Structures are given as C-alpha cells and as structure tokens.
Amino acid sequence: MRIPVDGVQFSVEQTGSGPPLMLLHGFTGSCDTWSTFVSSLGRHFQMIAVDLPGHGHSDTPADLQRFRMERAGRDLLALLDRLGMDRISLLGYSMGGRLALHVALAAPARIRALVLESATPGIPDSADRAARRKADEDLAMVLECEGLEPFVDRWERQSLFASQTRLPAAIRKQLRGQRLGNNPIGLAQSLRGAGAGVQEPLWEQLSAVYQPTLVITGADDAKYRQIGREMAEALPAASFVVIPNAGHAVHLEQPVAFERHVLQFLKEKNHCP
C-alpha cells in the first residue's frame, strides 16, 4: 500500500501479527530486502517494511531536503502516526541503520528496541565526509548520465560486496534485479541527500540512545565490524554480534544466523512468545 506523508507517497508492506517491527533497507534496496523473513519473523511480529524515499515504489521528491536523515526520520514517525502505531521496534540495514539511529534519537519514547545491521553513526572526520560526498556525486552522475545498469555494474564491483560473490547465482540474480528495479533519479537524489558524506555524525549522541540495541556485523566486513564494535561500546544498552562467513549484507549472506540472533533479541525485548 501507499501512504501519503506531507505530499510524498511511501510504499509500505505490512505482514504478520504481534508487536510492531519496522524494517528499513539499505541503499539500492526496497521492501523486497526482507522478503526471506516474512513468514518466519511474521509469526512473532507485525512487520512494517518501508521503501525509503527514491527507492522501490515510494516517491522521489524533488526537494533534496526530504532525503536528509533528519527529515526522513520525521516522515517515518508521521507514517507511524498514520498507521496508528505508538511504539515499535526498529531494524535498519546500512543506510537504514543510520536512519534508525536518527529516529531513535528524535523520538526515544516510541522505540522499544533497535537492531542495527552493518550500520554507522556517520563519518566523524570532515575531510573524509567531503571525500565521500565527492564519491557519491560521481555515482549520482553515473546514474543520471549513463543509466541504472552501468551504475549497478559499478556498485556491485565494490570491495564492500566482494563476499557476495560466494552466494548462489540465483540469489545474486535476484539481488541484482532488486537493484535494477529502482528509479535512477531516485537513487541519485538519495546519494546527494542521504549519503554518509552529507550526514552530520552521531557518535557524540550515542550515549543518549538508551533503548536495548543489537549491533550485527559480518566477520568478513572488516570496516563495519570495527565500526560496529566501537558503536556498541558507545551505546548504553547494546550487545554486539559478529556473524561468521558474512560480509556487509548479513541478512542475505547468512539469513539463518541473522534471523536467529534478531528473533532471540526482539522476543526478549518485546516480551513475546
């Protein structure tokens, strides 16, 4: 279904029953990111998967500010109001994890628990942020000038996703299809408005995130494994899990282990059977 929030239509998929769990995908993803877990997690939770701005079937706003983490977080809270949901758990992957942190800081009383998969509070060094903005602008230009397929070719060649070459061909094809199902202008806008280079880092605010938090990373993702460890140490109520034989997309590369840890954590924090 599509839900309007201040002039922007968000595509939302609701499945399952139980305590509400909102799921936020990463860059180039969509609600389909979580399709593997619909039947299993849906037995315990009401799952609310959202296509973030510029992704999937949600709108691509002309105003770049609608992509900014602070504004996107407010839009998600307004979306929850439209759905009549007061308090939820929140699971975010990569870019979705950065957004989940913003939501938790903006409305702490509405977040029961957090799961952050391969996420970061942002880039602390200003020079590194500037370099990331430049790299994201280059990618945005590829999207606008060359189209989606050349961009996806370039995106999939990143060392960050090297471990995904171990996946079965059918899963790699499905993942590529999800990426190619996006709007190139939407992805370009997301890079410019929601990229880590334009986000103010949240490291100094982590001590205010008091919700129980599960930080998950893959053992083969050295960069985010280190970020995850440091983030878990800074969060007041966090546990940290490293999944073997997984890279950045733990939910995709080791879905059984990912689901086991997420389910155990959320069932405990939501007091559900």
N, C-alpha and C positions, 0 to 999 in steps of 0.2 A: 504494500500500500504506500501511497504518497501522502505526506503530512506537511502542510504549509507552515512555515515559521518566518514571519516578517518578510513575506514576499518570495521566499525560497522554498521550493518543494524538496523535501527529504524523502528518499526511498527507504522504507523500513520493513523488515521481515520479523514477525512475531511467531514463535513456535514454543511448544512445551507448556508446562504449568509448574507453579511453585513460586518461590521468591524470585523477584526480577533480576536478571543479569543482562546488562548492556554490553555489546561486543563492538569494538572499534578496530577496523582493519588498518593495514599499513598502506603506504604509498603504492599506487597501481593496483590496489586490491578493491574489494567490494564485499557485500554481504556473503557472496559465494565463498569467501575465505573460510567461513565457519561451517560450511555445508557438511563436512565429515562428522561434526559433533551434534548435529540437530537431534538425532534420535537418542543418543546417549545422554548428553547434558540436559536435553529437553525432558527427560524423565524426572529430573530433580528441580529444574529451574524454568521460569518463563524467560526465554531468550529473546532479546531485542537487538537485532543486528541492524546497523545503520550504514548506508552508503554516505560517506563523508562528502563535503562539497567538491564538485568536479569529478567525482568518481561514480561508477556504476550508473544507476538510474536517477541519482539526485541531480538537481540543477547545477549549472555552472554560473554563479553570479558574476555580473560584470564588475562589481565593486570588489577590488582585491582585498579590502579590509574584512570581507565576510569569510576569507580563508584564514585569517590570523587566529592563532590558538585561543587568544582571549575571547574573541567574538564567536568562534566556532563552539567554544565551551558554553557560552551563554545560550547559543542556539540549541545545544543539546539539552540544557536544563529546561528551556521553553518547550522543547519537544516532549520531555518527560511530563511537563505540566499538561500538555495536550493529551497525553496517554493516561493521565490520572495516576501517575506513579510518584510517590513521595520520596521513597528511599530505595536505593538499588545497590547491587554490587557491579563492579565495572572491570572489564577485561580489555586491555589495549595492547596491540602488537605494533612495535616500531613507532611509526608516526602516530598511530592510535594510542600508544602508550604515553607519548608526550602530551597528547590531548587529554588523556585520562588524568594525568597529574594536574593539569590546569583545572579540570572540573573539580577534582578533589580539593584543591586549594580555594576555588571560588565558592563552593557550597559544601563544606565538610559535613554538615549535618545530614546531607542527602546521600552520602556514600557510606555503605555498610562495610565494604571491603574492596581492595584493589588487587588485580593481577596485572603485572607489567611484564610483558614478554619482549625481550631484546629491545628495551626502551632506554632512553636517556633523558635526563633533565635539561639537556641543551649543551651547547658548546661554550665552555667558560672563557676561552681566550678570544679577544675581539679580533685579532688578526686571523685566527682560524675561522671565525664566523664569516669574516669578509671573503676568505678564500672559498668557503662553502657557498656563499651567495653567488660568487662568480661561476663556480662549477654548476650550480643549479640553473643559473641564467643560460649557460651554454646548452644545458639539456633542454631547457624550455625553447630555445631557438631551434634545436633539432626537431622538436615536436611541431613547431609552427611552420618551419620551412621544408622539412623533409617528410613529416608524417609519422604515424604511430609505429609502423613496423620497423623502420630504421632506428627509432628511439628504443623500442623493446629489444632489438638486437644488441644495442649498446648497453642497455640497462642490465641485461642478463649476463653480459661478459664481466661484470664487476667481480672482484675477488670476494666481496661480501657474500656472493651467492655461489661460490665455487663448490661448496658441499652439495648443492642441489643437483650436480651432475650425476650423483650416485642414485638419484631417485629413478624409479621405473619410467620408461619412456612415456607410458600413458599418463602418469601424473605430471611429468614435465610438459606434455602437450596440453593438459587441462589448465595448468598454471599459466602457460603462455596465452591460451585462449582467454583467460580472465583478464590478463594484462591488455590484450588486444581489444577487449570489449569496452575499454574506456574511451572517453572523448579526449582527443589530443589537446584541445584548447583547455579543457578542464584540468588535465594533468599539468599543463604549463602554468596555469593560474595557481594550482596547488603548490608547485615548486616555488613560485615567487611569493606566495602569501603564507604558506605553512611550512616552508623548509626550515631545517635546523639553523640555517645561516641568518634567518630573519627573526628567529625566536630569541627573546631575552632568556638567558639561562636561569634555571630554577634551583640550582644547587643550594643556595643560601636559604631557600624557603622549605627545603625538605624536612627540617625539624618540626614544621607545622603540620605535616601530613601524619596525623595520628591514627588514621584508620589501619587495621590489620592489612598488611601488604605482602603478597607473594611476588618475588622477583625471579623470573625464569630466564636463563640464557642457555645457549648450546655450547658444549665443550669445544667445538671446532671454530667458534666465533670469538677469537682472542680479544678483539677490540671491545665488543659488547659484554663479554664475560668480565673484563676488568671494570668497565663502567657499571655493570650490574652489581658487582661486589662492593664498589665504593658507594653506590646509591643505597644498597641495603644497609650498609654501615651507618649512613647518614639518616635513614628513616627510623623513627622511634619504635615502630612495631612491625618490622619487616623480617621475613625469612627469605633465604637465598637458595635457589636450586639450580644446579648445572646438570643438563641432560647430556649423557654421552652420545657420541655418533650423531650429533646435530649441529647445524650451523645457525644462521640468523633466524630462519623460519622453523622454529622448533615444532610448532603445531603441525607443520607439513612433513617435516623430515622424521619426526618421532611422535606420531599422533597418539599412540597408546600411552607412552610415558607422560606426555604432556597432559592428556586427559586425566590420568590417574592423579597427578600432583594437583591439578586445578580442582578436580572434584573433591579430593580429600580436604583441601584447604577451604573451599567455599562451603562445603557441607558443615564443616566445623564452625565457620564464622556465621553462617546463616541458621544454624541450629535446626537443620532439616534432616530427614531420614536418608 
